[in-house]
Amino acid sequence: MRSGYPPLVIKNEHRQDYYQALQNADNGDLTKLLQLCHEQMEQSLQTMLNVIRDTNRPY
């Protein structure tokens, strides 16, 4: 959670994509890894926002 970023969570359904992206990165192509990390970071941030909104909701 350095620099205010949430942990990057790679869900099981994206595991094979992650492994492929790592393999591509090992071969010098970071494109898929960066794309996957970007998408998963957006998901993590959206989850955090949803939690914050739900905790601020009056019951």
C-alpha positions in Angstrom: 0.0 0.0 0.0 2.9 2.2 -0.7 2.2 5.7 -2.1 -1.5 5.2 -1.4 -2.2 2.4 -3.8 -4.2 -0.6 -2.8 -2.7 -4.1 -3.1 -2.9 -5.5 -6.6 -5.1 -8.6 -6.6 -4.9 -11.0 -9.5 -8.0 -13.2 -9.2 -8.0 -16.8 -10.1 -9.9 -16.2 -13.3 -7.0 -14.0 -14.5 -4.2 -16.3 -13.4 -3.4 -17.8 -16.8 -3.4 -14.3 -18.4 -1.1 -13.1 -15.6 1.3 -16.0 -16.2 1.3 -15.3 -19.9 1.9 -11.6 -19.3 4.8 -12.5 -17.0 6.3 -14.7 -19.7 6.0 -11.9 -22.3 7.6 -9.5 -19.8 10.5 -11.9 -19.4 10.9 -11.8 -23.2 11.0 -7.9 -23.1 7.3 -7.2 -23.9 5.7 -5.5 -20.9 2.5 -4.5 -22.7 0.2 -7.3 -21.5 1.6 -7.2 -17.9 1.0 -3.4 -17.7 -2.4 -3.7 -19.2 -3.4 -6.5 -16.8 -2.0 -4.6 -13.8 -3.8 -1.5 -14.8 -7.2 -3.3 -15.2 -6.7 -5.1 -11.8 -5.7 -1.8 -10.1 -8.9 -0.2 -11.4 -10.9 -3.1 -10.0 -9.2 -2.8 -6.6 -9.8 1.0 -6.5 -13.5 0.5 -7.4 -13.9 -2.1 -4.7 -12.3 0.4 -2.2 -14.7 3.1 -3.3 -17.7 0.9 -3.0 -16.7 0.0 0.6 -16.2 3.6 1.5 -19.6 4.5 0.0 -21.3 1.7 1.8 -19.8 2.7 5.2 -20.9 6.3 4.8 -24.4 5.4 3.9 -26.9 6.2 6.7 -28.9 3.1 7.9 
